[in-house]
Amino acid sequence: MPQSRAKLDANLKEFEAKLASTDKQVSNELAPLKGKGYFVFHDAYGYFEKHYGLTSLGAFYRKP
């Protein structure tokens, strides 16, 4: 795909810029929640919580 290299590079650059912008927006929106604990219904958010500095106090599980 050498013939598509320039287009792929341009697409990657655009994607990275949009990703950085979205990351900053989410970070700004979550900033007031830093230091405040909360509970979730599933503990699947570990990477998200770590990335944005959030503090989960635990998870609830429903047993069938």
N, CA, C and O atoms as a Tripos MOL2 file, in Angstrom:
@<TRIPOS>MOLECULE
protein
  256   255    64     0     0
PROTEIN
NO_CHARGES

@<TRIPOS>ATOM
      1 N           0.7930   -1.1890    0.0000 N.3       1 MET1
      2 CA          0.0000    0.0000    0.0000 C.3       1 MET1
      3 C           0.8460    1.2680    0.0000 C.2       1 MET1
      4 O           0.4130    2.2940    0.5240 O.2       1 MET1
      5 N           2.0230    1.2160   -0.5670 N.am      2 PRO2
      6 CA          2.8460    2.4350   -0.6110 C.3       2 PRO2
      7 C           2.1550    3.5900   -1.3310 C.2       2 PRO2
      8 O           2.4000    4.7530   -1.0100 O.2       2 PRO2
      9 N           1.2960    3.2800   -2.2990 N.am      3 GLN3
     10 CA          0.6120    4.3350   -3.0410 C.3       3 GLN3
     11 C          -0.3960    5.0770   -2.1600 C.2       3 GLN3
     12 O          -0.7900    6.1990   -2.4780 O.2       3 GLN3
     13 N          -0.8060    4.4650   -1.0740 N.am      4 SER4
     14 CA         -1.7790    5.0780   -0.1620 C.3       4 SER4
     15 C          -1.1290    5.6970    1.0710 C.2       4 SER4
     16 O          -1.8260    6.1860    1.9590 O.2       4 SER4
     17 N           0.1780    5.6800    1.1310 N.am      5 ARG5
     18 CA          0.9070    6.1280    2.3250 C.3       5 ARG5
     19 C           0.5320    7.5530    2.7410 C.2       5 ARG5
     20 O           0.2610    7.7970    3.9170 O.2       5 ARG5
     21 N           0.5150    8.4740    1.8160 N.am      6 ALA6
     22 CA          0.2240    9.8750    2.1410 C.3       6 ALA6
     23 C          -1.1860   10.0190    2.7120 C.2       6 ALA6
     24 O          -1.3970   10.7480    3.6810 O.2       6 ALA6
     25 N          -2.1450    9.3250    2.1100 N.am      7 LYS7
     26 CA         -3.5310    9.3890    2.5790 C.3       7 LYS7
     27 C          -3.6570    8.7610    3.9650 C.2       7 LYS7
     28 O          -4.3350    9.3040    4.8370 O.2       7 LYS7
     29 N          -3.0080    7.6240    4.1630 N.am      8 LEU8
     30 CA         -3.0450    6.9640    5.4670 C.3       8 LEU8
     31 C          -2.4120    7.8390    6.5430 C.2       8 LEU8
     32 O          -2.9450    7.9440    7.6470 O.2       8 LEU8
     33 N          -1.2980    8.4580    6.2360 N.am      9 ASP9
     34 CA         -0.6320    9.3490    7.1960 C.3       9 ASP9
     35 C          -1.5160   10.5430    7.5410 C.2       9 ASP9
     36 O          -1.5910   10.9470    8.7010 O.2       9 ASP9
     37 N          -2.1780   11.1020    6.5430 N.am     10 ALA10
     38 CA         -3.0760   12.2420    6.7750 C.3      10 ALA10
     39 C          -4.2650   11.8190    7.6360 C.2      10 ALA10
     40 O          -4.6700   12.5440    8.5450 O.2      10 ALA10
     41 N          -4.8220   10.6420    7.3440 N.am     11 ASN11
     42 CA         -5.9430   10.1360    8.1370 C.3      11 ASN11
     43 C          -5.5280    9.8870    9.5860 C.2      11 ASN11
     44 O          -6.2750   10.1920   10.5150 O.2      11 ASN11
     45 N          -4.3350    9.3320    9.7680 N.am     12 LEU12
     46 CA         -3.8350    9.0750   11.1140 C.3      12 LEU12
     47 C          -3.6540   10.3820   11.8820 C.2      12 LEU12
     48 O          -4.0320   10.4770   13.0500 O.2      12 LEU12
     49 N          -3.0870   11.3670   11.2380 N.am     13 LYS13
     50 CA         -2.8680   12.6640   11.8840 C.3      13 LYS13
     51 C          -4.2030   13.2920   12.2930 C.2      13 LYS13
     52 O          -4.3210   13.8370   13.3910 O.2      13 LYS13
     53 N          -5.1950   13.2190   11.4230 N.am     14 GLU14
     54 CA         -6.5220   13.7620   11.7230 C.3      14 GLU14
     55 C          -7.1690   13.0000   12.8810 C.2      14 GLU14
     56 O          -7.7540   13.6060   13.7790 O.2      14 GLU14
     57 N          -7.0600   11.6680   12.8560 N.am     15 PHE15
     58 CA         -7.6230   10.8490   13.9270 C.3      15 PHE15
     59 C          -6.9730   11.1740   15.2680 C.2      15 PHE15
     60 O          -7.6700   11.3330   16.2700 O.2      15 PHE15
     61 N          -5.6540   11.2730   15.2940 N.am     16 GLU16
     62 CA         -4.9460   11.5710   16.5380 C.3      16 GLU16
     63 C          -5.3350   12.9400   17.0890 C.2      16 GLU16
     64 O          -5.4470   13.1070   18.3030 O.2      16 GLU16
     65 N          -5.5380   13.9070   16.2220 N.am     17 ALA17
     66 CA         -5.9530   15.2450   16.6580 C.3      17 ALA17
     67 C          -7.3570   15.2020   17.2560 C.2      17 ALA17
     68 O          -7.6130   15.8110   18.2940 O.2      17 ALA17
     69 N          -8.2630   14.4820   16.5980 N.am     18 LYS18
     70 CA         -9.6310   14.3650   17.1180 C.3      18 LYS18
     71 C          -9.6490   13.5960   18.4370 C.2      18 LYS18
     72 O         -10.3960   13.9440   19.3510 O.2      18 LYS18
     73 N          -8.8340   12.5590   18.5320 N.am     19 LEU19
     74 CA         -8.7520   11.7720   19.7600 C.3      19 LEU19
     75 C          -8.2310   12.6260   20.9130 C.2      19 LEU19
     76 O          -8.7750   12.5720   22.0160 O.2      19 LEU19
     77 N          -7.1980   13.4010   20.6710 N.am     20 ALA20
     78 CA         -6.6400   14.2770   21.7050 C.3      20 ALA20
     79 C          -7.6620   15.3200   22.1420 C.2      20 ALA20
     80 O          -7.7740   15.6220   23.3300 O.2      20 ALA20
     81 N          -8.3980   15.8630   21.1980 N.am     21 SER21
     82 CA         -9.4260   16.8520   21.5070 C.3      21 SER21
     83 C         -10.5410   16.2430   22.3540 C.2      21 SER21
     84 O         -10.9850   16.8450   23.3310 O.2      21 SER21
     85 N         -10.9850   15.0560   21.9780 N.am     22 THR22
     86 CA        -12.0360   14.3730   22.7330 C.3      22 THR22
     87 C         -11.5450   14.0130   24.1280 C.2      22 THR22
     88 O         -12.2810   14.1600   25.1030 O.2      22 THR22
     89 N         -10.3140   13.5440   24.2280 N.am     23 ASP23
     90 CA         -9.7280   13.1950   25.5210 C.3      23 ASP23
     91 C          -9.6910   14.4160   26.4420 C.2      23 ASP23
     92 O         -10.0130   14.3130   27.6260 O.2      23 ASP23
     93 N          -9.3050   15.5510   25.9060 N.am     24 LYS24
     94 CA         -9.2490   16.7800   26.7010 C.3      24 LYS24
     95 C         -10.6470   17.1990   27.1450 C.2      24 LYS24
     96 O         -10.8410   17.6160   28.2870 O.2      24 LYS24
     97 N         -11.6140   17.0890   26.2500 N.am     25 GLN25
     98 CA        -12.9940   17.4550   26.5760 C.3      25 GLN25
     99 C         -13.5400   16.5660   27.6910 C.2      25 GLN25
    100 O         -14.1360   17.0630   28.6460 O.2      25 GLN25
    101 N         -13.3400   15.2560   27.5730 N.am     26 VAL26
    102 CA        -13.8130   14.3260   28.5970 C.3      26 VAL26
    103 C         -13.1150   14.6140   29.9240 C.2      26 VAL26
    104 O         -13.7540   14.6140   30.9770 O.2      26 VAL26
    105 N         -11.8200   14.8570   29.8750 N.am     27 SER27
    106 CA        -11.0620   15.1780   31.0850 C.3      27 SER27
    107 C         -11.6130   16.4220   31.7720 C.2      27 SER27
    108 O         -11.7580   16.4450   32.9940 O.2      27 SER27
    109 N         -11.9180   17.4460   30.9990 N.am     28 ASN28
    110 CA        -12.4840   18.6760   31.5610 C.3      28 ASN28
    111 C         -13.8570   18.4330   32.1820 C.2      28 ASN28
    112 O         -14.1720   18.9800   33.2390 O.2      28 ASN28
    113 N         -14.6660   17.6190   31.5280 N.am     29 GLU29
    114 CA        -16.0050   17.3390   32.0410 C.3      29 GLU29
    115 C         -15.9680   16.4990   33.3170 C.2      29 GLU29
    116 O         -16.8410   16.6300   34.1750 O.2      29 GLU29
    117 N         -14.9570   15.6370   33.4440 N.am     30 LEU30
    118 CA        -14.8550   14.7740   34.6160 C.3      30 LEU30
    119 C         -14.0660   15.4090   35.7600 C.2      30 LEU30
    120 O         -14.0690   14.8780   36.8710 O.2      30 LEU30
    121 N         -13.4020   16.5160   35.5190 N.am     31 ALA31
    122 CA        -12.5580   17.1620   36.5340 C.3      31 ALA31
    123 C         -13.2830   17.3960   37.8600 C.2      31 ALA31
    124 O         -12.6850   17.1640   38.9110 O.2      31 ALA31
    125 N         -14.5360   17.8420   37.8620 N.am     32 PRO32
    126 CA        -15.2160   18.0640   39.1450 C.3      32 PRO32
    127 C         -15.4300   16.7820   39.9620 C.2      32 PRO32
    128 O         -15.7030   16.8560   41.1600 O.2      32 PRO32
    129 N         -15.3110   15.6290   39.3350 N.am     33 LEU33
    130 CA        -15.5380   14.3610   40.0320 C.3      33 LEU33
    131 C         -14.2780   13.7890   40.6670 C.2      33 LEU33
    132 O         -14.3600   12.8270   41.4310 O.2      33 LEU33
    133 N         -13.1240   14.3560   40.3710 N.am     34 LYS34
    134 CA        -11.8790   13.8450   40.9500 C.3      34 LYS34
    135 C         -11.9360   13.9960   42.4630 C.2      34 LYS34
    136 O         -12.3160   15.0420   42.9880 O.2      34 LYS34
    137 N         -11.5530   12.9320   43.1450 N.am     35 GLY35
    138 CA        -11.5700   12.9380   44.5940 C.3      35 GLY35
    139 C         -12.9080   12.5550   45.2030 C.2      35 GLY35
    140 O         -13.0140   12.4160   46.4210 O.2      35 GLY35
    141 N         -13.9160   12.3840   44.3840 N.am     36 LYS36
    142 CA        -15.2280   11.9600   44.8710 C.3      36 LYS36
    143 C         -15.4250   10.4920   44.5090 C.2      36 LYS36
    144 O         -15.2860   10.1090   43.3470 O.2      36 LYS36
    145 N         -15.7430    9.6890   45.4890 N.am     37 GLY37
    146 CA        -15.9540    8.2690   45.2390 C.3      37 GLY37
    147 C         -17.3410    7.9880   44.6940 C.2      37 GLY37
    148 O         -18.2630    8.7890   44.8560 O.2      37 GLY37
    149 N         -17.4750    6.8560   44.0530 N.am     38 TYR38
    150 CA        -18.7560    6.4350   43.4870 C.3      38 TYR38
    151 C         -18.7570    4.9210   43.3370 C.2      38 TYR38
    152 O         -17.7010    4.2890   43.3360 O.2      38 TYR38
    153 N         -19.9210    4.3550   43.2120 N.am     39 PHE39
    154 CA        -20.0800    2.9240   42.9920 C.3      39 PHE39
    155 C         -20.5760    2.6870   41.5690 C.2      39 PHE39
    156 O         -21.2640    3.5280   40.9900 O.2      39 PHE39
    157 N         -20.2220    1.5470   41.0240 N.am     40 VAL40
    158 CA        -20.6600    1.1720   39.6800 C.3      40 VAL40
    159 C         -21.3440   -0.1960   39.7460 C.2      40 VAL40
    160 O         -21.2280   -0.9070   40.7450 O.2      40 VAL40
    161 N         -22.0400   -0.5510   38.6990 N.am     41 PHE41
    162 CA        -22.6940   -1.8530   38.6500 C.3      41 PHE41
    163 C         -21.8400   -2.9050   37.9490 C.2      41 PHE41
    164 O         -22.2780   -4.0380   37.7500 O.2      41 PHE41
    165 N         -20.6360   -2.5270   37.5820 N.am     42 HIS42
    166 CA        -19.6990   -3.4730   36.9780 C.3      42 HIS42
    167 C         -18.3130   -2.8540   37.0770 C.2      42 HIS42
    168 O         -18.1510   -1.6460   36.9060 O.2      42 HIS42
    169 N         -17.3290   -3.6750   37.3500 N.am     43 ASP43
    170 CA        -15.9780   -3.1380   37.5350 C.3      43 ASP43
    171 C         -15.1620   -3.1040   36.2400 C.2      43 ASP43
    172 O         -13.9570   -3.3520   36.2570 O.2      43 ASP43
    173 N         -15.8070   -2.8030   35.1410 N.am     44 ALA44
    174 CA        -15.1550   -2.8300   33.8320 C.3      44 ALA44
    175 C         -14.5050   -1.5040   33.4460 C.2      44 ALA44
    176 O         -14.0200   -1.3630   32.3240 O.2      44 ALA44
    177 N         -14.4870   -0.5350   34.3520 N.am     45 TYR45
    178 CA        -14.0310    0.8030   33.9810 C.3      45 TYR45
    179 C         -12.6470    1.1460   34.5180 C.2      45 TYR45
    180 O         -12.2850    2.3220   34.5570 O.2      45 TYR45
    181 N         -11.8760    0.1680   34.9260 N.am     46 GLY46
    182 CA        -10.5800    0.4000   35.5530 C.3      46 GLY46
    183 C          -9.6320    1.2720   34.7470 C.2      46 GLY46
    184 O          -9.0640    2.2210   35.2870 O.2      46 GLY46
    185 N          -9.4500    0.9760   33.4840 N.am     47 TYR47
    186 CA         -8.5400    1.7690   32.6500 C.3      47 TYR47
    187 C          -9.0570    3.1960   32.4860 C.2      47 TYR47
    188 O          -8.2850    4.1530   32.5330 O.2      47 TYR47
    189 N         -10.3540    3.3280   32.2960 N.am     48 PHE48
    190 CA        -10.9880    4.6410   32.1500 C.3      48 PHE48
    191 C         -10.7910    5.4530   33.4260 C.2      48 PHE48
    192 O         -10.4100    6.6220   33.3760 O.2      48 PHE48
    193 N         -11.0540    4.8180   34.5740 N.am     49 GLU49
    194 CA        -10.8980    5.4990   35.8580 C.3      49 GLU49
    195 C          -9.4540    5.9160   36.1010 C.2      49 GLU49
    196 O          -9.1910    7.0280   36.5580 O.2      49 GLU49
    197 N          -8.5400    5.0410   35.8000 N.am     50 LYS50
    198 CA         -7.1240    5.3620   35.9980 C.3      50 LYS50
    199 C          -6.6980    6.5130   35.0880 C.2      50 LYS50
    200 O          -6.0040    7.4300   35.5270 O.2      50 LYS50
    201 N          -7.1060    6.4650   33.8390 N.am     51 HIS51
    202 CA         -6.7130    7.4940   32.8710 C.3      51 HIS51
    203 C          -7.2080    8.8760   33.2860 C.2      51 HIS51
    204 O          -6.4960    9.8690   33.1400 O.2      51 HIS51
    205 N          -8.4390    8.9310   33.8060 N.am     52 TYR52
    206 CA         -9.0340   10.2210   34.1540 C.3      52 TYR52
    207 C          -8.9570   10.5440   35.6460 C.2      52 TYR52
    208 O          -9.5400   11.5310   36.0940 O.2      52 TYR52
    209 N          -8.2490    9.7280   36.4130 N.am     53 GLY53
    210 CA         -8.0510   10.0070   37.8310 C.3      53 GLY53
    211 C          -9.3110    9.9080   38.6680 C.2      53 GLY53
    212 O          -9.5000   10.6820   39.6060 O.2      53 GLY53
    213 N         -10.1730    8.9610   38.3350 N.am     54 LEU54
    214 CA        -11.4280    8.7800   39.0590 C.3      54 LEU54
    215 C         -11.2640    7.7210   40.1460 C.2      54 LEU54
    216 O         -10.3700    6.8780   40.0710 O.2      54 LEU54
    217 N         -12.1330    7.7680   41.1580 N.am     55 THR55
    218 CA        -12.0200    6.8670   42.2980 C.3      55 THR55
    219 C         -13.2950    6.0530   42.4860 C.2      55 THR55
    220 O         -14.2870    6.5520   43.0170 O.2      55 THR55
    221 N         -13.2630    4.8170   42.0540 N.am     56 SER56
    222 CA        -14.3910    3.9160   42.2680 C.3      56 SER56
    223 C         -14.2830    3.3400   43.6730 C.2      56 SER56
    224 O         -13.2110    2.8950   44.0840 O.2      56 SER56
    225 N         -15.3820    3.3470   44.4040 N.am     57 LEU57
    226 CA        -15.4010    2.7840   45.7540 C.3      57 LEU57
    227 C         -15.7750    1.3100   45.7460 C.2      57 LEU57
    228 O         -15.6480    0.6260   46.7610 O.2      57 LEU57
    229 N         -16.2330    0.8260   44.6090 N.am     58 GLY58
    230 CA        -16.6010   -0.5740   44.5040 C.3      58 GLY58
    231 C         -17.6670   -0.7860   43.4520 C.2      58 GLY58
    232 O         -18.1450    0.1470   42.8070 O.2      58 GLY58
    233 N         -18.0200   -2.0590   43.3030 N.am     59 ALA59
    234 CA        -19.0100   -2.4170   42.2860 C.3      59 ALA59
    235 C         -20.0990   -3.2790   42.9090 C.2      59 ALA59
    236 O         -19.8310   -4.1130   43.7740 O.2      59 ALA59
    237 N         -21.3140   -3.0680   42.4630 N.am     60 PHE60
    238 CA        -22.4450   -3.9000   42.8520 C.3      60 PHE60
    239 C         -22.6310   -4.9620   41.7780 C.2      60 PHE60
    240 O         -22.4440   -4.6990   40.5900 O.2      60 PHE60
    241 N         -23.0000   -6.1580   42.2050 N.am     61 TYR61
    242 CA        -23.2840   -7.2320   41.2570 C.3      61 TYR61
    243 C         -24.6500   -7.8090   41.5770 C.2      61 TYR61
    244 O         -25.0020   -7.9810   42.7440 O.2      61 TYR61
    245 N         -25.3920   -8.0960   40.5730 N.am     62 ARG62
    246 CA        -26.7030   -8.7130   40.7390 C.3      62 ARG62
    247 C         -26.5620  -10.2080   40.5070 C.2      62 ARG62
    248 O         -26.1190  -10.6470   39.4460 O.2      62 ARG62
    249 N         -26.9380  -10.9700   41.4960 N.am     63 LYS63
    250 CA        -26.8670  -12.4250   41.3590 C.3      63 LYS63
    251 C         -28.2250  -12.9410   40.9030 C.2      63 LYS63
    252 O         -29.2490  -12.6300   41.5110 O.2      63 LYS63
    253 N         -28.2330  -13.7250   39.8420 N.am     64 PRO64
    254 CA        -29.5120  -14.2470   39.3340 C.3      64 PRO64
    255 C         -30.1460  -15.2450   40.2780 C.2      64 PRO64
    256 O         -31.2210  -15.7700   39.9900 O.2      64 PRO64
@<TRIPOS>BOND
     1     1     2 1
     2     2     3 1
     3     3     4 2
     4     3     5 am
     5     5     6 1
     6     6     7 1
     7     7     8 2
     8     7     9 am
     9     9    10 1
    10    10    11 1
    11    11    12 2
    12    11    13 am
    13    13    14 1
    14    14    15 1
    15    15    16 2
    16    15    17 am
    17    17    18 1
    18    18    19 1
    19    19    20 2
    20    19    21 am
    21    21    22 1
    22    22    23 1
    23    23    24 2
    24    23    25 am
    25    25    26 1
    26    26    27 1
    27    27    28 2
    28    27    29 am
    29    29    30 1
    30    30    31 1
    31    31    32 2
    32    31    33 am
    33    33    34 1
    34    34    35 1
    35    35    36 2
    36    35    37 am
    37    37    38 1
    38    38    39 1
    39    39    40 2
    40    39    41 am
    41    41    42 1
    42    42    43 1
    43    43    44 2
    44    43    45 am
    45    45    46 1
    46    46    47 1
    47    47    48 2
    48    47    49 am
    49    49    50 1
    50    50    51 1
    51    51    52 2
    52    51    53 am
    53    53    54 1
    54    54    55 1
    55    55    56 2
    56    55    57 am
    57    57    58 1
    58    58    59 1
    59    59    60 2
    60    59    61 am
    61    61    62 1
    62    62    63 1
    63    63    64 2
    64    63    65 am
    65    65    66 1
    66    66    67 1
    67    67    68 2
    68    67    69 am
    69    69    70 1
    70    70    71 1
    71    71    72 2
    72    71    73 am
    73    73    74 1
    74    74    75 1
    75    75    76 2
    76    75    77 am
    77    77    78 1
    78    78    79 1
    79    79    80 2
    80    79    81 am
    81    81    82 1
    82    82    83 1
    83    83    84 2
    84    83    85 am
    85    85    86 1
    86    86    87 1
    87    87    88 2
    88    87    89 am
    89    89    90 1
    90    90    91 1
    91    91    92 2
    92    91    93 am
    93    93    94 1
    94    94    95 1
    95    95    96 2
    96    95    97 am
    97    97    98 1
    98    98    99 1
    99    99   100 2
   100    99   101 am
   101   101   102 1
   102   102   103 1
   103   103   104 2
   104   103   105 am
   105   105   106 1
   106   106   107 1
   107   107   108 2
   108   107   109 am
   109   109   110 1
   110   110   111 1
   111   111   112 2
   112   111   113 am
   113   113   114 1
   114   114   115 1
   115   115   116 2
   116   115   117 am
   117   117   118 1
   118   118   119 1
   119   119   120 2
   120   119   121 am
   121   121   122 1
   122   122   123 1
   123   123   124 2
   124   123   125 am
   125   125   126 1
   126   126   127 1
   127   127   128 2
   128   127   129 am
   129   129   130 1
   130   130   131 1
   131   131   132 2
   132   131   133 am
   133   133   134 1
   134   134   135 1
   135   135   136 2
   136   135   137 am
   137   137   138 1
   138   138   139 1
   139   139   140 2
   140   139   141 am
   141   141   142 1
   142   142   143 1
   143   143   144 2
   144   143   145 am
   145   145   146 1
   146   146   147 1
   147   147   148 2
   148   147   149 am
   149   149   150 1
   150   150   151 1
   151   151   152 2
   152   151   153 am
   153   153   154 1
   154   154   155 1
   155   155   156 2
   156   155   157 am
   157   157   158 1
   158   158   159 1
   159   159   160 2
   160   159   161 am
   161   161   162 1
   162   162   163 1
   163   163   164 2
   164   163   165 am
   165   165   166 1
   166   166   167 1
   167   167   168 2
   168   167   169 am
   169   169   170 1
   170   170   171 1
   171   171   172 2
   172   171   173 am
   173   173   174 1
   174   174   175 1
   175   175   176 2
   176   175   177 am
   177   177   178 1
   178   178   179 1
   179   179   180 2
   180   179   181 am
   181   181   182 1
   182   182   183 1
   183   183   184 2
   184   183   185 am
   185   185   186 1
   186   186   187 1
   187   187   188 2
   188   187   189 am
   189   189   190 1
   190   190   191 1
   191   191   192 2
   192   191   193 am
   193   193   194 1
   194   194   195 1
   195   195   196 2
   196   195   197 am
   197   197   198 1
   198   198   199 1
   199   199   200 2
   200   199   201 am
   201   201   202 1
   202   202   203 1
   203   203   204 2
   204   203   205 am
   205   205   206 1
   206   206   207 1
   207   207   208 2
   208   207   209 am
   209   209   210 1
   210   210   211 1
   211   211   212 2
   212   211   213 am
   213   213   214 1
   214   214   215 1
   215   215   216 2
   216   215   217 am
   217   217   218 1
   218   218   219 1
   219   219   220 2
   220   219   221 am
   221   221   222 1
   222   222   223 1
   223   223   224 2
   224   223   225 am
   225   225   226 1
   226   226   227 1
   227   227   228 2
   228   227   229 am
   229   229   230 1
   230   230   231 1
   231   231   232 2
   232   231   233 am
   233   233   234 1
   234   234   235 1
   235   235   236 2
   236   235   237 am
   237   237   238 1
   238   238   239 1
   239   239   240 2
   240   239   241 am
   241   241   242 1
   242   242   243 1
   243   243   244 2
   244   243   245 am
   245   245   246 1
   246   246   247 1
   247   247   248 2
   248   247   249 am
   249   249   250 1
   250   250   251 1
   251   251   252 2
   252   251   253 am
   253   253   254 1
   254   254   255 1
   255   255   256 2
@<TRIPOS>SUBSTRUCTURE
     1 MET1         2 RESIDUE 1 A MET
     2 PRO2         6 RESIDUE 1 A PRO
     3 GLN3        10 RESIDUE 1 A GLN
     4 SER4        14 RESIDUE 1 A SER
     5 ARG5        18 RESIDUE 1 A ARG
     6 ALA6        22 RESIDUE 1 A ALA
     7 LYS7        26 RESIDUE 1 A LYS
     8 LEU8        30 RESIDUE 1 A LEU
     9 ASP9        34 RESIDUE 1 A ASP
    10 ALA10       38 RESIDUE 1 A ALA
    11 ASN11       42 RESIDUE 1 A ASN
    12 LEU12       46 RESIDUE 1 A LEU
    13 LYS13       50 RESIDUE 1 A LYS
    14 GLU14       54 RESIDUE 1 A GLU
    15 PHE15       58 RESIDUE 1 A PHE
    16 GLU16       62 RESIDUE 1 A GLU
    17 ALA17       66 RESIDUE 1 A ALA
    18 LYS18       70 RESIDUE 1 A LYS
    19 LEU19       74 RESIDUE 1 A LEU
    20 ALA20       78 RESIDUE 1 A ALA
    21 SER21       82 RESIDUE 1 A SER
    22 THR22       86 RESIDUE 1 A THR
    23 ASP23       90 RESIDUE 1 A ASP
    24 LYS24       94 RESIDUE 1 A LYS
    25 GLN25       98 RESIDUE 1 A GLN
    26 VAL26      102 RESIDUE 1 A VAL
    27 SER27      106 RESIDUE 1 A SER
    28 ASN28      110 RESIDUE 1 A ASN
    29 GLU29      114 RESIDUE 1 A GLU
    30 LEU30      118 RESIDUE 1 A LEU
    31 ALA31      122 RESIDUE 1 A ALA
    32 PRO32      126 RESIDUE 1 A PRO
    33 LEU33      130 RESIDUE 1 A LEU
    34 LYS34      134 RESIDUE 1 A LYS
    35 GLY35      138 RESIDUE 1 A GLY
    36 LYS36      142 RESIDUE 1 A LYS
    37 GLY37      146 RESIDUE 1 A GLY
    38 TYR38      150 RESIDUE 1 A TYR
    39 PHE39      154 RESIDUE 1 A PHE
    40 VAL40      158 RESIDUE 1 A VAL
    41 PHE41      162 RESIDUE 1 A PHE
    42 HIS42      166 RESIDUE 1 A HIS
    43 ASP43      170 RESIDUE 1 A ASP
    44 ALA44      174 RESIDUE 1 A ALA
    45 TYR45      178 RESIDUE 1 A TYR
    46 GLY46      182 RESIDUE 1 A GLY
    47 TYR47      186 RESIDUE 1 A TYR
    48 PHE48      190 RESIDUE 1 A PHE
    49 GLU49      194 RESIDUE 1 A GLU
    50 LYS50      198 RESIDUE 1 A LYS
    51 HIS51      202 RESIDUE 1 A HIS
    52 TYR52      206 RESIDUE 1 A TYR
    53 GLY53      210 RESIDUE 1 A GLY
    54 LEU54      214 RESIDUE 1 A LEU
    55 THR55      218 RESIDUE 1 A THR
    56 SER56      222 RESIDUE 1 A SER
    57 LEU57      226 RESIDUE 1 A LEU
    58 GLY58      230 RESIDUE 1 A GLY
    59 ALA59      234 RESIDUE 1 A ALA
    60 PHE60      238 RESIDUE 1 A PHE
    61 TYR61      242 RESIDUE 1 A TYR
    62 ARG62      246 RESIDUE 1 A ARG
    63 LYS63      250 RESIDUE 1 A LYS
    64 PRO64      254 RESIDUE 1 A PRO
